[in-house]
């Protein structure tokens, strides 16, 4: 089968197309003939080498979510999975392939009228946005700021906050065009990347969902209201400064809080339930999936160049 591997960490040119033996599912696994593969922000961070200290080595296959048809199952897996259209989570890697191995507990059936492309646009991002808002204790009537709203997680956070009864949903983004698209998805105020320029936007927010992190994260503590909560659900700009918590300490009397969130801390059964509900909602048009572009698997390097350049609104999907 064709696969994409990281031959050298750094720029997108380090990604290469290789031929590998077709895999065989082990006990507890299914084999999915991939029709669509999602390109995520974490794939770009891993490829850059920023996480090398966590043991990622050359030859690593990036990608964490695929959608397609189950073609084989391992021992202990119900054979009725074979032939079913599913979404699957491969883990931190292993997704940029024609045939993907997935633990059966990370597999969710797809509605008949939901495409594989839409499934990988929603599967991971929707769960992160849903439980990220829950981690922030978001409640109807509160104000929400989504920092880095043009990516798939941010887009879902905007939609879910709006559907959840937020009094205001502000977004940071890089252009008026993107801001207009986010307004159509539920944003009420559009800010620039620094969090300014919002006209009548609230000066402070109850909840900030941050996909970006990076050196500018501490400045957004100034945008939290008393008892405000910021949750970092991503770090596409890298880690914040080592002393970023000093901003919170300096505003001690505002009782602000900061947390990180990873979907890995959510029980698998809860993730599957929410994914199933979101897939059903997308199939009937209640949630919009935003696909930036669909490219062949062999164009993974091109997809990563677009991600590095900040050109992507929504999700890029690879098709084997």
Secondary structure as GFF3:
##gff-version 3
##sequence-region A 1 320
A	DSSP	beta_strand	2	6	.	.	.	ID=ss1
A	DSSP	three_ten_helix	12	14	.	.	.	ID=ss2
A	DSSP	beta_strand	15	19	.	.	.	ID=ss3
A	DSSP	beta_strand	29	39	.	.	.	ID=ss4
A	DSSP	alpha_helix	41	48	.	.	.	ID=ss5
A	DSSP	three_ten_helix	52	54	.	.	.	ID=ss6
A	DSSP	beta_strand	65	73	.	.	.	ID=ss7
A	DSSP	three_ten_helix	79	81	.	.	.	ID=ss8
A	DSSP	beta_strand	85	89	.	.	.	ID=ss9
A	DSSP	beta_strand	99	103	.	.	.	ID=ss10
A	DSSP	three_ten_helix	104	106	.	.	.	ID=ss11
A	DSSP	beta_strand	107	109	.	.	.	ID=ss12
A	DSSP	alpha_helix	116	135	.	.	.	ID=ss13
A	DSSP	beta_strand	143	147	.	.	.	ID=ss14
A	DSSP	alpha_helix	152	163	.	.	.	ID=ss15
A	DSSP	beta_strand	168	172	.	.	.	ID=ss16
A	DSSP	alpha_helix	176	184	.	.	.	ID=ss17
A	DSSP	beta_strand	189	191	.	.	.	ID=ss18
A	DSSP	beta_strand	205	210	.	.	.	ID=ss19
A	DSSP	three_ten_helix	217	223	.	.	.	ID=ss20
A	DSSP	beta_strand	224	232	.	.	.	ID=ss21
A	DSSP	alpha_helix	246	250	.	.	.	ID=ss22
A	DSSP	three_ten_helix	252	254	.	.	.	ID=ss23
A	DSSP	beta_strand	257	260	.	.	.	ID=ss24
A	DSSP	three_ten_helix	263	265	.	.	.	ID=ss25
A	DSSP	alpha_helix	268	283	.	.	.	ID=ss26
A	DSSP	beta_strand	291	296	.	.	.	ID=ss27
A	DSSP	three_ten_helix	297	299	.	.	.	ID=ss28
A	DSSP	alpha_helix	300	308	.	.	.	ID=ss29
A	DSSP	beta_strand	315	319	.	.	.	ID=ss30
###
